Amino acid sequence: MSAMLSTIVRPVEQIARFLVRRAAIARLCALDDDALKDIGLARSEIEAAACGLMTASSRATPR
């Protein structure tokens, strides 16, 4: 029974994560460029940020 439940739960979790990412991307895209700049994002980085592919260290500016 556990394996059967796992085959149902895993795809549902993946769909839920996908929907959360898409919602985050939509909300970030709705922000103007000044608001994005305030949170440290460029418009071209929205999808990577929403997918968790960016870290604070990857955004550090060289001095």
C-alpha distances in whole Angstrom, upper triangle without the diagonal:
4,6,5,6,9,10,11,12,14,16,17,18,20,22,23,24,26,27,29,31,32,33,35,37,38,39,41,42,44,46,49,50,52,49,47,50,49,46,47,45,47,46,45,42,40,37,37,37,35,32,33,35,38,39,42,44,44,46,48,52,54,57
4,5,5,6,9,10,10,12,15,15,16,18,20,21,22,24,25,26,28,30,31,32,34,36,37,38,40,42,43,47,48,49,46,44,47,46,43,44,42,44,43,42,39,38,35,34,34,32,29,30,32,35,36,39,40,40,42,45,48,51,54
4,5,5,6,9,10,11,13,15,15,17,19,20,21,23,25,26,27,29,30,32,33,35,36,38,39,41,43,46,47,49,46,43,46,46,42,43,41,43,42,41,38,36,33,33,33,31,28,29,31,34,35,38,40,39,41,44,47,50,53
4,5,5,7,9,10,12,13,15,16,18,19,21,22,24,25,27,28,30,31,33,34,36,37,38,40,42,46,47,49,46,43,46,46,43,43,42,43,42,41,38,36,33,33,34,31,29,30,32,35,36,40,41,40,42,45,49,51,54
4,5,5,6,9,11,11,12,14,16,16,18,20,21,22,24,26,27,29,30,32,33,35,36,38,40,43,44,46,43,41,44,44,40,41,39,41,40,39,37,34,31,31,32,29,27,28,30,33,34,37,39,38,40,43,47,49,52
4,5,5,6,9,10,10,12,14,15,16,18,20,21,22,24,26,27,28,30,31,33,34,36,38,41,42,44,41,39,41,41,38,38,37,38,37,36,34,32,29,29,29,26,24,25,27,30,31,34,36,35,37,40,43,46,49
4,6,6,7,9,11,11,13,15,16,17,19,21,22,23,25,27,28,29,31,33,34,36,38,41,42,44,41,39,42,42,38,39,37,38,37,36,33,31,28,28,29,26,24,25,27,30,32,35,37,36,38,41,44,46,50
4,6,6,7,9,11,11,13,15,16,17,19,21,22,23,25,26,28,29,31,32,34,36,39,41,42,39,37,41,41,37,38,36,37,36,35,33,31,28,28,28,25,23,25,27,30,32,35,37,36,38,41,44,47,50
4,6,5,6,9,10,10,12,14,15,16,18,20,21,23,24,26,27,29,30,32,34,37,38,40,37,35,38,38,34,35,34,35,34,33,31,28,26,26,26,23,21,22,25,28,29,32,34,33,35,38,41,44,47
4,5,5,6,9,10,11,12,14,15,17,18,20,21,23,24,26,27,29,30,32,36,37,38,35,33,36,36,33,33,31,33,32,30,28,26,23,23,23,21,18,20,22,25,26,30,31,31,32,35,39,41,44
4,5,5,6,9,10,10,12,14,15,16,18,20,21,22,24,26,27,29,31,34,35,37,34,32,35,36,32,33,31,32,30,29,27,25,22,22,23,20,18,20,22,25,27,30,32,31,32,36,39,41,45
4,5,5,6,9,10,11,12,14,15,16,18,20,21,23,24,26,27,29,33,34,36,33,31,34,34,31,32,30,31,30,29,27,24,22,22,23,19,18,20,22,25,27,30,32,31,32,36,39,42,45
4,5,5,6,9,10,11,12,14,15,17,18,20,21,23,24,26,28,31,32,34,31,29,32,32,28,29,27,29,28,27,25,22,20,20,20,17,15,17,19,22,24,27,29,28,29,32,36,38,42
4,5,5,6,9,10,11,12,14,15,17,18,20,21,22,24,26,30,30,32,30,27,30,31,27,28,26,27,25,25,22,20,17,17,18,15,13,15,17,20,22,25,27,26,28,31,34,37,40
4,5,5,6,9,10,11,12,14,15,16,18,20,21,23,25,28,29,32,29,27,30,30,27,28,26,27,25,24,22,20,17,18,19,15,14,16,19,22,24,27,29,28,29,32,35,38,41
4,5,5,6,9,10,11,12,14,15,17,18,20,21,23,27,28,30,27,25,28,28,25,26,24,26,24,24,22,19,17,18,18,14,13,15,18,21,23,25,28,27,28,31,34,37,40
4,5,5,6,9,10,11,12,14,15,17,18,20,22,25,26,28,25,23,26,26,22,23,21,23,22,21,19,16,14,14,14,11,10,12,14,17,19,22,24,23,24,27,30,33,36
4,5,5,6,9,10,11,12,14,15,16,18,20,24,25,27,24,22,25,26,23,23,21,22,20,19,18,15,12,13,14,10,9,12,14,17,20,23,25,23,24,28,30,33,37
4,5,5,6,9,10,10,12,14,15,17,19,22,24,26,23,21,25,25,22,23,21,22,20,20,19,15,13,15,15,11,11,14,17,19,21,24,27,25,25,29,32,35,38
4,5,5,6,9,10,11,12,14,15,17,21,22,24,21,19,22,22,19,21,19,20,19,19,17,14,12,14,13,9,10,12,15,17,19,21,24,23,23,26,29,32,35
4,5,5,6,9,10,11,12,14,16,19,20,22,19,17,20,21,18,18,16,17,16,16,14,10,8,10,10,6,6,9,12,14,16,19,21,20,20,24,26,29,32
4,5,5,6,9,10,10,12,15,18,19,22,19,17,20,21,19,20,17,17,15,15,14,11,9,12,12,8,9,12,14,16,19,21,24,22,22,26,28,31,34
4,5,5,6,9,10,11,13,16,18,20,17,16,20,20,17,19,17,18,16,17,15,12,11,14,13,9,11,14,16,18,20,22,25,23,23,26,28,32,35
4,5,5,6,8,10,11,15,16,18,15,13,16,17,14,15,13,15,13,14,12,9,9,11,9,6,9,11,14,14,16,18,21,20,19,22,25,28,31
4,5,5,6,9,10,13,14,17,14,12,15,17,14,15,12,13,10,11,10,6,6,9,9,6,9,11,13,14,17,18,21,19,18,22,24,27,30
4,5,5,6,9,12,14,17,14,13,17,18,16,17,14,14,12,13,13,9,9,13,12,10,12,15,17,18,20,22,25,23,21,25,26,30,33
4,5,5,7,11,13,14,12,11,15,15,13,15,13,14,12,14,13,10,11,14,12,10,13,15,17,17,19,20,24,22,21,24,25,29,32
4,5,5,9,10,12,9,8,11,12,10,12,9,10,8,11,10,7,9,11,10,9,12,14,15,15,17,17,21,19,17,20,22,25,28
4,5,8,9,12,10,9,12,14,13,14,11,10,7,10,10,7,9,12,12,11,14,16,17,17,19,20,23,21,19,22,23,27,29
4,7,9,12,10,10,13,14,14,15,13,13,10,13,14,11,13,16,15,14,17,19,20,20,22,22,25,24,21,25,25,29,31
4,7,8,6,6,10,11,11,12,11,11,9,13,13,11,13,16,14,14,17,19,20,19,20,20,23,22,19,22,23,26,28
4,6,5,6,9,10,11,13,11,10,9,13,14,12,15,18,16,16,20,21,22,20,22,21,24,23,20,22,22,26,27
4,5,5,6,9,10,10,9,7,7,11,12,11,15,17,15,16,20,20,20,19,20,19,22,20,17,19,19,22,24
4,5,5,6,9,10,10,10,10,14,14,14,18,19,17,18,22,22,22,20,21,19,22,21,17,19,18,22,23
4,5,5,7,9,9,10,10,14,14,12,16,17,15,16,19,19,20,18,19,18,21,20,17,19,19,23,24
4,5,5,6,5,6,7,10,10,9,13,14,12,13,16,16,17,15,16,15,18,17,13,16,16,20,22
4,5,5,5,6,9,12,11,11,15,15,13,15,19,18,18,15,16,14,17,16,12,14,14,17,19
4,5,8,10,12,15,14,13,17,17,14,16,20,19,19,16,16,14,17,17,13,15,15,19,20
4,6,9,11,14,12,11,14,14,11,13,16,15,16,13,13,11,15,14,11,13,14,18,20
4,7,10,12,10,10,14,13,10,13,16,14,15,11,11,9,12,11,8,10,11,15,17
4,6,8,6,7,10,10,8,11,13,13,13,10,11,11,13,12,9,12,12,16,19
4,5,5,7,10,11,10,12,15,15,14,12,14,14,15,13,10,13,13,17,19
4,5,6,9,10,10,12,14,15,15,13,16,16,18,16,14,17,17,20,23
4,6,7,8,10,12,13,14,13,12,15,16,17,14,13,16,17,19,23
4,6,5,6,9,10,11,9,8,11,13,14,11,10,14,15,18,21
4,6,5,6,9,10,10,10,13,14,16,14,13,16,18,21,24
4,5,5,6,9,9,10,13,15,17,15,14,18,20,23,26
4,6,5,6,5,6,10,12,14,11,12,16,18,21,24
4,5,5,6,5,8,10,13,11,11,14,17,20,23
4,5,8,9,11,13,16,15,14,18,20,24,27
4,6,8,11,14,16,14,15,19,21,24,28
4,6,8,11,13,12,13,16,19,22,25
4,7,10,12,9,11,14,17,20,23
4,7,8,6,8,11,14,16,20
4,5,5,7,9,13,15,18
4,5,5,6,10,13,15
4,5,5,9,11,13
4,6,9,11,14
4,6,9,13
4,6,9
4,6
4
